[in-house]
């Protein structure tokens, strides 16, 4: 896979995340009710923002590695850890105050790795036919 194809695959991930979030929230809502659908949706939104935080950090570290500035890369890792910690704490507080189901939110948070799996299957099918 060349770099342009890789960039297109990464650009498709938010679309897969959105599709899985909508499908998952609809299934959770019809099967278990609004508290579960809301929890799943909050988890999926958190997964999307987590994806963006990681994507931004990886791009920053790769730029630093290309420029040879390894000292600033350590600060980038610490910054990522702090951002993720604040993010998780904020998501937990929102879930506790809203009354949405925590287990459904965790399942919603898994839409990001599920989106990666869907993208892999998409690529396998696409390259299998060419």
Number of C-alpha atoms within 10 A of each C-alpha: 8 6 8 9 10 11 11 10 17 14 11 14 21 19 12 19 26 18 14 21 27 16 13 21 26 19 15 21 17 12 11 12 13 16 18 27 26 24 28 32 29 25 29 28 21 23 23 20 16 18 17 13 15 15 13 13 17 15 11 16 20 13 13 16 14 10 9 11 12 13 10 13 18 12 12 17 15 11 13 17 12 12 15 16 12 12 15 14 12 13 16 15 10 14 18 12 8 12 12 20 19 19 13 24 27 18 16 29 24 19 27 26 14 16 21 18 14 17 17 13 12 13 14 11 11 10 9 8 7 5
